[in-house]
């Protein structure tokens, strides 16, 4: 059975919602999923996964989650060759050019770790709505297809 690990960081709860939607969609595809808040996760958790997903928030003017800085550093130094990754996160378009910057930074960290991009990064404004759920469902379908 295919396995996925979904890691999220949240302040408002929006990214936990994103992670829950991704987890549910993965399970609908028959994938075994482990979901953890970033402070409770370790990059080593990805070692046994086929699919690796991070759902980070972007703080202030493009900053990574404070509680995820060590995780981010470890991710860049990991060896994730053979793993498929995806990054989806919520932000606030009021931050203009800094909207969801952490999503893209985590994507770059996965690429640096040698993982294979399984889906385009997903940027969600605030709480996920029905259109966002459809986008996340496609995101998951793309990840699963790439991991097969």
mmCIF file of the C-alpha atoms, coordinates in Angstrom:
data_MODEL
# 
_entry.id   MODEL 
# 
loop_
_atom_site.group_PDB 
_atom_site.id 
_atom_site.type_symbol 
_atom_site.label_atom_id 
_atom_site.label_alt_id 
_atom_site.label_comp_id 
_atom_site.label_asym_id 
_atom_site.label_entity_id 
_atom_site.label_seq_id 
_atom_site.pdbx_PDB_ins_code 
_atom_site.Cartn_x 
_atom_site.Cartn_y 
_atom_site.Cartn_z 
_atom_site.occupancy 
_atom_site.B_iso_or_equiv 
_atom_site.pdbx_formal_charge 
_atom_site.auth_seq_id 
_atom_site.auth_comp_id 
_atom_site.auth_asym_id 
_atom_site.auth_atom_id 
_atom_site.pdbx_PDB_model_num 
ATOM 1   C CA . UNK A 1 1   ? 0.000   0.000  0.000   1.00 0.00 ? 1   UNK A CA 1 
ATOM 2   C CA . UNK A 1 2   ? 1.202   3.481  -0.851  1.00 0.00 ? 2   UNK A CA 1 
ATOM 3   C CA . UNK A 1 3   ? 2.035   5.683  2.153   1.00 0.00 ? 3   UNK A CA 1 
ATOM 4   C CA . UNK A 1 4   ? 1.980   9.459  2.567   1.00 0.00 ? 4   UNK A CA 1 
ATOM 5   C CA . UNK A 1 5   ? 3.108   11.816 5.294   1.00 0.00 ? 5   UNK A CA 1 
ATOM 6   C CA . UNK A 1 6   ? 1.354   15.194 5.552   1.00 0.00 ? 6   UNK A CA 1 
ATOM 7   C CA . UNK A 1 7   ? 2.948   17.864 7.749   1.00 0.00 ? 7   UNK A CA 1 
ATOM 8   C CA . UNK A 1 8   ? 1.309   21.214 8.499   1.00 0.00 ? 8   UNK A CA 1 
ATOM 9   C CA . UNK A 1 9   ? 1.958   24.441 10.378  1.00 0.00 ? 9   UNK A CA 1 
ATOM 10  C CA . UNK A 1 10  ? -0.924  26.717 11.273  1.00 0.00 ? 10  UNK A CA 1 
ATOM 11  C CA . UNK A 1 11  ? -1.824  29.779 13.289  1.00 0.00 ? 11  UNK A CA 1 
ATOM 12  C CA . UNK A 1 12  ? -5.440  30.344 12.269  1.00 0.00 ? 12  UNK A CA 1 
ATOM 13  C CA . UNK A 1 13  ? -6.362  26.725 11.559  1.00 0.00 ? 13  UNK A CA 1 
ATOM 14  C CA . UNK A 1 14  ? -6.538  27.269 7.797   1.00 0.00 ? 14  UNK A CA 1 
ATOM 15  C CA . UNK A 1 15  ? -3.498  25.124 7.044   1.00 0.00 ? 15  UNK A CA 1 
ATOM 16  C CA . UNK A 1 16  ? -4.727  22.361 9.310   1.00 0.00 ? 16  UNK A CA 1 
ATOM 17  C CA . UNK A 1 17  ? -7.903  22.451 7.196   1.00 0.00 ? 17  UNK A CA 1 
ATOM 18  C CA . UNK A 1 18  ? -5.768  22.214 4.039   1.00 0.00 ? 18  UNK A CA 1 
ATOM 19  C CA . UNK A 1 19  ? -3.863  19.261 5.518   1.00 0.00 ? 19  UNK A CA 1 
ATOM 20  C CA . UNK A 1 20  ? -7.124  17.545 6.524   1.00 0.00 ? 20  UNK A CA 1 
ATOM 21  C CA . UNK A 1 21  ? -8.522  17.957 3.000   1.00 0.00 ? 21  UNK A CA 1 
ATOM 22  C CA . UNK A 1 22  ? -5.321  16.551 1.497   1.00 0.00 ? 22  UNK A CA 1 
ATOM 23  C CA . UNK A 1 23  ? -5.300  13.661 3.977   1.00 0.00 ? 23  UNK A CA 1 
ATOM 24  C CA . UNK A 1 24  ? -8.939  12.788 3.258   1.00 0.00 ? 24  UNK A CA 1 
ATOM 25  C CA . UNK A 1 25  ? -8.328  12.890 -0.497  1.00 0.00 ? 25  UNK A CA 1 
ATOM 26  C CA . UNK A 1 26  ? -5.244  10.687 -0.179  1.00 0.00 ? 26  UNK A CA 1 
ATOM 27  C CA . UNK A 1 27  ? -7.227  8.178  1.884   1.00 0.00 ? 27  UNK A CA 1 
ATOM 28  C CA . UNK A 1 28  ? -9.948  8.235  -0.792  1.00 0.00 ? 28  UNK A CA 1 
ATOM 29  C CA . UNK A 1 29  ? -7.219  7.095  -3.214  1.00 0.00 ? 29  UNK A CA 1 
ATOM 30  C CA . UNK A 1 30  ? -6.374  4.183  -0.911  1.00 0.00 ? 30  UNK A CA 1 
ATOM 31  C CA . UNK A 1 31  ? -3.209  5.764  0.466   1.00 0.00 ? 31  UNK A CA 1 
ATOM 32  C CA . UNK A 1 32  ? -2.214  5.190  4.086   1.00 0.00 ? 32  UNK A CA 1 
ATOM 33  C CA . UNK A 1 33  ? -1.645  8.645  5.611   1.00 0.00 ? 33  UNK A CA 1 
ATOM 34  C CA . UNK A 1 34  ? 0.147   9.970  8.666   1.00 0.00 ? 34  UNK A CA 1 
ATOM 35  C CA . UNK A 1 35  ? -0.682  13.632 9.399   1.00 0.00 ? 35  UNK A CA 1 
ATOM 36  C CA . UNK A 1 36  ? 1.319   15.673 11.917  1.00 0.00 ? 36  UNK A CA 1 
ATOM 37  C CA . UNK A 1 37  ? 1.681   19.239 13.070  1.00 0.00 ? 37  UNK A CA 1 
ATOM 38  C CA . UNK A 1 38  ? 5.149   20.505 12.137  1.00 0.00 ? 38  UNK A CA 1 
ATOM 39  C CA . UNK A 1 39  ? 6.380   20.788 15.743  1.00 0.00 ? 39  UNK A CA 1 
ATOM 40  C CA . UNK A 1 40  ? 5.542   17.101 16.216  1.00 0.00 ? 40  UNK A CA 1 
ATOM 41  C CA . UNK A 1 41  ? 7.118   15.993 12.922  1.00 0.00 ? 41  UNK A CA 1 
ATOM 42  C CA . UNK A 1 42  ? 10.619  15.156 11.828  1.00 0.00 ? 42  UNK A CA 1 
ATOM 43  C CA . UNK A 1 43  ? 11.943  15.091 8.276   1.00 0.00 ? 43  UNK A CA 1 
ATOM 44  C CA . UNK A 1 44  ? 12.951  11.476 8.976   1.00 0.00 ? 44  UNK A CA 1 
ATOM 45  C CA . UNK A 1 45  ? 9.193   10.718 8.972   1.00 0.00 ? 45  UNK A CA 1 
ATOM 46  C CA . UNK A 1 46  ? 9.370   11.024 5.170   1.00 0.00 ? 46  UNK A CA 1 
ATOM 47  C CA . UNK A 1 47  ? 11.819  8.088  4.960   1.00 0.00 ? 47  UNK A CA 1 
ATOM 48  C CA . UNK A 1 48  ? 9.066   5.456  4.828   1.00 0.00 ? 48  UNK A CA 1 
ATOM 49  C CA . UNK A 1 49  ? 6.662   7.525  2.707   1.00 0.00 ? 49  UNK A CA 1 
ATOM 50  C CA . UNK A 1 50  ? 6.032   7.407  -1.020  1.00 0.00 ? 50  UNK A CA 1 
ATOM 51  C CA . UNK A 1 51  ? 4.353   10.837 -0.967  1.00 0.00 ? 51  UNK A CA 1 
ATOM 52  C CA . UNK A 1 52  ? 5.557   13.778 1.154   1.00 0.00 ? 52  UNK A CA 1 
ATOM 53  C CA . UNK A 1 53  ? 3.320   16.825 1.649   1.00 0.00 ? 53  UNK A CA 1 
ATOM 54  C CA . UNK A 1 54  ? 3.894   20.039 3.579   1.00 0.00 ? 54  UNK A CA 1 
ATOM 55  C CA . UNK A 1 55  ? 1.148   22.601 4.268   1.00 0.00 ? 55  UNK A CA 1 
ATOM 56  C CA . UNK A 1 56  ? 2.912   25.699 5.651   1.00 0.00 ? 56  UNK A CA 1 
ATOM 57  C CA . UNK A 1 57  ? 1.665   29.169 6.433   1.00 0.00 ? 57  UNK A CA 1 
ATOM 58  C CA . UNK A 1 58  ? 3.570   32.279 5.408   1.00 0.00 ? 58  UNK A CA 1 
ATOM 59  C CA . UNK A 1 59  ? 4.105   34.700 8.250   1.00 0.00 ? 59  UNK A CA 1 
ATOM 60  C CA . UNK A 1 60  ? 4.209   38.475 7.862   1.00 0.00 ? 60  UNK A CA 1 
ATOM 61  C CA . UNK A 1 61  ? 6.260   39.557 4.855   1.00 0.00 ? 61  UNK A CA 1 
ATOM 62  C CA . UNK A 1 62  ? 7.244   36.180 3.431   1.00 0.00 ? 62  UNK A CA 1 
ATOM 63  C CA . UNK A 1 63  ? 8.619   34.519 6.568   1.00 0.00 ? 63  UNK A CA 1 
ATOM 64  C CA . UNK A 1 64  ? 8.538   30.783 7.138   1.00 0.00 ? 64  UNK A CA 1 
ATOM 65  C CA . UNK A 1 65  ? 6.665   29.460 10.182  1.00 0.00 ? 65  UNK A CA 1 
ATOM 66  C CA . UNK A 1 66  ? 8.864   30.063 13.251  1.00 0.00 ? 66  UNK A CA 1 
ATOM 67  C CA . UNK A 1 67  ? 8.103   26.591 14.572  1.00 0.00 ? 67  UNK A CA 1 
ATOM 68  C CA . UNK A 1 68  ? 9.115   25.113 11.216  1.00 0.00 ? 68  UNK A CA 1 
ATOM 69  C CA . UNK A 1 69  ? 12.564  26.673 10.743  1.00 0.00 ? 69  UNK A CA 1 
ATOM 70  C CA . UNK A 1 70  ? 14.475  23.606 11.959  1.00 0.00 ? 70  UNK A CA 1 
ATOM 71  C CA . UNK A 1 71  ? 12.196  21.337 9.932   1.00 0.00 ? 71  UNK A CA 1 
ATOM 72  C CA . UNK A 1 72  ? 12.878  23.487 6.840   1.00 0.00 ? 72  UNK A CA 1 
ATOM 73  C CA . UNK A 1 73  ? 16.646  23.361 7.386   1.00 0.00 ? 73  UNK A CA 1 
ATOM 74  C CA . UNK A 1 74  ? 16.561  19.589 7.895   1.00 0.00 ? 74  UNK A CA 1 
ATOM 75  C CA . UNK A 1 75  ? 14.417  19.163 4.782   1.00 0.00 ? 75  UNK A CA 1 
ATOM 76  C CA . UNK A 1 76  ? 16.988  20.915 2.600   1.00 0.00 ? 76  UNK A CA 1 
ATOM 77  C CA . UNK A 1 77  ? 19.699  18.557 3.868   1.00 0.00 ? 77  UNK A CA 1 
ATOM 78  C CA . UNK A 1 78  ? 17.658  15.350 3.578   1.00 0.00 ? 78  UNK A CA 1 
ATOM 79  C CA . UNK A 1 79  ? 18.022  12.719 0.868   1.00 0.00 ? 79  UNK A CA 1 
ATOM 80  C CA . UNK A 1 80  ? 14.534  12.275 -0.525  1.00 0.00 ? 80  UNK A CA 1 
ATOM 81  C CA . UNK A 1 81  ? 15.406  10.770 -3.896  1.00 0.00 ? 81  UNK A CA 1 
ATOM 82  C CA . UNK A 1 82  ? 12.589  8.485  -4.992  1.00 0.00 ? 82  UNK A CA 1 
ATOM 83  C CA . UNK A 1 83  ? 9.977   10.405 -2.985  1.00 0.00 ? 83  UNK A CA 1 
ATOM 84  C CA . UNK A 1 84  ? 7.137   12.378 -4.577  1.00 0.00 ? 84  UNK A CA 1 
ATOM 85  C CA . UNK A 1 85  ? 6.338   15.717 -2.965  1.00 0.00 ? 85  UNK A CA 1 
ATOM 86  C CA . UNK A 1 86  ? 3.675   18.361 -2.985  1.00 0.00 ? 86  UNK A CA 1 
ATOM 87  C CA . UNK A 1 87  ? 3.237   21.646 -1.138  1.00 0.00 ? 87  UNK A CA 1 
ATOM 88  C CA . UNK A 1 88  ? -0.090  23.359 -0.505  1.00 0.00 ? 88  UNK A CA 1 
ATOM 89  C CA . UNK A 1 89  ? -0.759  26.192 1.901   1.00 0.00 ? 89  UNK A CA 1 
ATOM 90  C CA . UNK A 1 90  ? -2.985  29.029 2.898   1.00 0.00 ? 90  UNK A CA 1 
ATOM 91  C CA . UNK A 1 91  ? -1.978  32.662 3.014   1.00 0.00 ? 91  UNK A CA 1 
ATOM 92  C CA . UNK A 1 92  ? -3.500  36.092 2.701   1.00 0.00 ? 92  UNK A CA 1 
ATOM 93  C CA . UNK A 1 93  ? -3.501  37.919 -0.643  1.00 0.00 ? 93  UNK A CA 1 
ATOM 94  C CA . UNK A 1 94  ? -3.311  41.201 1.324   1.00 0.00 ? 94  UNK A CA 1 
ATOM 95  C CA . UNK A 1 95  ? 0.431   40.470 1.534   1.00 0.00 ? 95  UNK A CA 1 
ATOM 96  C CA . UNK A 1 96  ? 0.664   40.811 -2.282  1.00 0.00 ? 96  UNK A CA 1 
ATOM 97  C CA . UNK A 1 97  ? 4.125   39.627 -3.406  1.00 0.00 ? 97  UNK A CA 1 
ATOM 98  C CA . UNK A 1 98  ? 4.589   37.781 -0.107  1.00 0.00 ? 98  UNK A CA 1 
ATOM 99  C CA . UNK A 1 99  ? 1.396   35.716 -0.557  1.00 0.00 ? 99  UNK A CA 1 
ATOM 100 C CA . UNK A 1 100 ? 2.157   32.051 0.216   1.00 0.00 ? 100 UNK A CA 1 
ATOM 101 C CA . UNK A 1 101 ? 5.927   32.497 -0.169  1.00 0.00 ? 101 UNK A CA 1 
ATOM 102 C CA . UNK A 1 102 ? 6.511   29.657 2.315   1.00 0.00 ? 102 UNK A CA 1 
ATOM 103 C CA . UNK A 1 103 ? 4.735   27.235 -0.029  1.00 0.00 ? 103 UNK A CA 1 
ATOM 104 C CA . UNK A 1 104 ? 7.259   27.948 -2.765  1.00 0.00 ? 104 UNK A CA 1 
ATOM 105 C CA . UNK A 1 105 ? 10.226  27.931 -0.346  1.00 0.00 ? 105 UNK A CA 1 
ATOM 106 C CA . UNK A 1 106 ? 9.224   24.475 0.927   1.00 0.00 ? 106 UNK A CA 1 
ATOM 107 C CA . UNK A 1 107 ? 8.892   23.321 -2.677  1.00 0.00 ? 107 UNK A CA 1 
ATOM 108 C CA . UNK A 1 108 ? 12.439  24.503 -3.353  1.00 0.00 ? 108 UNK A CA 1 
ATOM 109 C CA . UNK A 1 109 ? 13.643  22.667 -0.220  1.00 0.00 ? 109 UNK A CA 1 
ATOM 110 C CA . UNK A 1 110 ? 12.051  19.408 -1.420  1.00 0.00 ? 110 UNK A CA 1 
ATOM 111 C CA . UNK A 1 111 ? 13.691  19.842 -4.825  1.00 0.00 ? 111 UNK A CA 1 
ATOM 112 C CA . UNK A 1 112 ? 17.056  20.467 -3.139  1.00 0.00 ? 112 UNK A CA 1 
ATOM 113 C CA . UNK A 1 113 ? 16.522  17.214 -1.199  1.00 0.00 ? 113 UNK A CA 1 
ATOM 114 C CA . UNK A 1 114 ? 16.172  15.356 -4.499  1.00 0.00 ? 114 UNK A CA 1 
ATOM 115 C CA . UNK A 1 115 ? 12.445  14.623 -4.259  1.00 0.00 ? 115 UNK A CA 1 
ATOM 116 C CA . UNK A 1 116 ? 10.284  14.541 -7.391  1.00 0.00 ? 116 UNK A CA 1 
ATOM 117 C CA . UNK A 1 117 ? 7.613   17.204 -7.778  1.00 0.00 ? 117 UNK A CA 1 
ATOM 118 C CA . UNK A 1 118 ? 4.275   15.422 -8.034  1.00 0.00 ? 118 UNK A CA 1 
ATOM 119 C CA . UNK A 1 119 ? 1.937   18.393 -8.406  1.00 0.00 ? 119 UNK A CA 1 
ATOM 120 C CA . UNK A 1 120 ? 2.011   22.141 -8.831  1.00 0.00 ? 120 UNK A CA 1 
ATOM 121 C CA . UNK A 1 121 ? 2.208   24.139 -5.609  1.00 0.00 ? 121 UNK A CA 1 
ATOM 122 C CA . UNK A 1 122 ? -1.209  25.195 -4.333  1.00 0.00 ? 122 UNK A CA 1 
ATOM 123 C CA . UNK A 1 123 ? -1.721  28.704 -2.933  1.00 0.00 ? 123 UNK A CA 1 
ATOM 124 C CA . UNK A 1 124 ? -4.993  29.243 -1.081  1.00 0.00 ? 124 UNK A CA 1 
ATOM 125 C CA . UNK A 1 125 ? -6.321  32.598 0.088   1.00 0.00 ? 125 UNK A CA 1 
ATOM 126 C CA . UNK A 1 126 ? -7.362  32.282 3.738   1.00 0.00 ? 126 UNK A CA 1 
ATOM 127 C CA . UNK A 1 127 ? -9.759  29.382 4.484   1.00 0.00 ? 127 UNK A CA 1 
ATOM 128 C CA . UNK A 1 128 ? -10.196 26.785 1.730   1.00 0.00 ? 128 UNK A CA 1 
ATOM 129 C CA . UNK A 1 129 ? -13.496 27.125 -0.141  1.00 0.00 ? 129 UNK A CA 1 
ATOM 130 C CA . UNK A 1 130 ? -15.257 24.722 -2.524  1.00 0.00 ? 130 UNK A CA 1 
ATOM 131 C CA . UNK A 1 131 ? -13.040 25.700 -5.479  1.00 0.00 ? 131 UNK A CA 1 
ATOM 132 C CA . UNK A 1 132 ? -9.939  25.197 -3.333  1.00 0.00 ? 132 UNK A CA 1 
ATOM 133 C CA . UNK A 1 133 ? -11.173 21.745 -2.327  1.00 0.00 ? 133 UNK A CA 1 
ATOM 134 C CA . UNK A 1 134 ? -11.480 20.820 -6.010  1.00 0.00 ? 134 UNK A CA 1 
ATOM 135 C CA . UNK A 1 135 ? -7.968  22.150 -6.608  1.00 0.00 ? 135 UNK A CA 1 
ATOM 136 C CA . UNK A 1 136 ? -6.651  20.110 -3.663  1.00 0.00 ? 136 UNK A CA 1 
ATOM 137 C CA . UNK A 1 137 ? -8.442  16.990 -4.932  1.00 0.00 ? 137 UNK A CA 1 
ATOM 138 C CA . UNK A 1 138 ? -6.631  17.414 -8.272  1.00 0.00 ? 138 UNK A CA 1 
ATOM 139 C CA . UNK A 1 139 ? -3.371  18.106 -6.425  1.00 0.00 ? 139 UNK A CA 1 
ATOM 140 C CA . UNK A 1 140 ? -3.749  14.765 -4.634  1.00 0.00 ? 140 UNK A CA 1 
ATOM 141 C CA . UNK A 1 141 ? -4.724  12.928 -7.827  1.00 0.00 ? 141 UNK A CA 1 
ATOM 142 C CA . UNK A 1 142 ? -1.555  14.266 -9.469  1.00 0.00 ? 142 UNK A CA 1 
ATOM 143 C CA . UNK A 1 143 ? 0.585   13.177 -6.493  1.00 0.00 ? 143 UNK A CA 1 
ATOM 144 C CA . UNK A 1 144 ? -0.849  9.674  -6.482  1.00 0.00 ? 144 UNK A CA 1 
ATOM 145 C CA . UNK A 1 145 ? -0.426  9.306  -10.248 1.00 0.00 ? 145 UNK A CA 1 
ATOM 146 C CA . UNK A 1 146 ? 3.209   10.434 -10.056 1.00 0.00 ? 146 UNK A CA 1 
ATOM 147 C CA . UNK A 1 147 ? 3.938   8.064  -7.157  1.00 0.00 ? 147 UNK A CA 1 
ATOM 148 C CA . UNK A 1 148 ? 2.573   4.966  -8.927  1.00 0.00 ? 148 UNK A CA 1 
# 
